[in-house]
């Protein structure tokens, strides 16, 4: 990892974060106009945030970011989910950091749109597709490397999910896919 390009402070991270948010807004219809917290953290803190999600996703030590949210219930029924912010591992190279942010913004969008009951492979596949699209948008040697890593990921949720979602998006178009997902709360087939 090139330490010269590593994101080690909030002052380095925030402008890059805002750049990815600006990119994401036109990608995702109805992207919320809310303040999204950003936290750079160490591996132990990130692992603590991921603890509740780890079993469902087959979490591995390579997890680099998480979207934190709070589900509000009334009489046992979920009435709302609020986004608490995004936490990302400190020290990532710039393009990897930005791709992680693009991925997590997919989760932010789904939470704020009330899309909460997707199969893990659909949710993570869409978020990986967003990261892939961002890496393609950057179009640098490093970002192309990260895009290729997503394409070749053997993980059944992240890698296979990405490939399945991308296949559907190839048929329908990205904007049509996310518009239908937003309207119906489940993915188009």
Residue pairs with C-beta under 8 A, 6 or more apart in sequence:
1 91
1 92
1 93
2 93
5 93
5 94
6 91
6 92
6 93
6 94
7 13
7 16
7 40
7 88
7 90
7 91
7 92
7 93
7 94
7 97
8 40
8 90
8 91
9 40
10 38
10 40
13 38
13 40
13 88
13 97
14 38
16 94
16 97
16 98
16 101
17 38
17 86
17 101
19 98
20 98
20 101
20 102
20 105
20 134
21 36
21 101
21 105
23 102
23 134
23 137
24 31
24 102
24 105
24 109
24 130
25 31
27 130
27 133
27 174
27 178
28 105
28 106
28 109
28 130
28 178
29 175
29 178
29 179
29 182
30 109
30 112
30 113
30 182
31 105
31 109
31 112
32 83
32 108
32 109
32 112
34 83
34 112
36 83
36 85
36 86
36 105
36 108
37 84
37 85
37 86
38 85
38 86
38 87
38 88
39 85
39 86
39 87
39 88
40 87
40 88
40 89
40 90
41 49
41 87
41 88
41 89
41 90
42 89
42 90
43 61
43 89
45 87
46 63
46 64
46 65
46 66
46 87
46 88
46 89
47 63
49 66
49 68
49 87
50 59
50 63
50 66
53 59
53 66
56 120
57 120
57 124
57 157
58 155
58 156
58 157
64 88
64 89
64 92
64 96
64 100
65 86
65 87
65 88
65 89
65 100
65 101
65 103
65 104
66 86
66 87
66 104
67 83
67 85
67 86
67 104
67 107
67 108
67 111
68 83
68 84
68 85
68 86
68 87
69 81
69 82
69 83
69 84
69 107
69 111
70 81
70 82
70 84
71 78
71 80
71 81
72 78
72 79
72 80
72 81
72 82
73 79
78 116
81 111
81 114
81 116
82 111
83 108
83 111
83 112
86 101
86 104
86 105
86 108
88 97
88 100
88 101
88 104
89 100
92 100
93 142
95 135
95 138
95 140
95 142
95 143
95 146
96 142
96 146
98 134
98 138
99 131
99 134
99 135
99 143
99 146
100 131
102 130
102 131
102 133
102 134
103 127
103 128
103 130
103 131
104 127
105 130
106 123
106 126
106 127
106 129
106 130
106 131
107 123
107 127
110 116
110 118
110 123
110 126
113 181
113 182
113 185
114 185
115 181
115 182
115 185
117 185
117 186
118 186
118 187
120 157
120 161
121 156
121 157
121 160
121 161
121 164
122 161
122 164
122 165
122 187
123 161
124 157
124 158
124 161
124 162
125 157
125 158
125 160
125 161
125 162
125 163
125 164
125 165
125 166
126 161
126 165
126 178
126 181
126 187
128 150
128 153
128 158
128 159
128 161
128 162
128 165
129 162
129 165
129 166
129 169
129 174
131 146
131 150
132 147
132 150
132 151
132 162
132 166
133 174
134 143
135 143
135 144
135 146
135 147
135 150
136 143
136 144
136 147
150 158
150 159
150 162
151 162
151 163
152 159
153 159
153 162
165 177
165 187
168 177
168 187
168 188
168 189
169 177
172 180
172 188
176 188
177 187
177 188
180 187
180 188
181 187
181 188
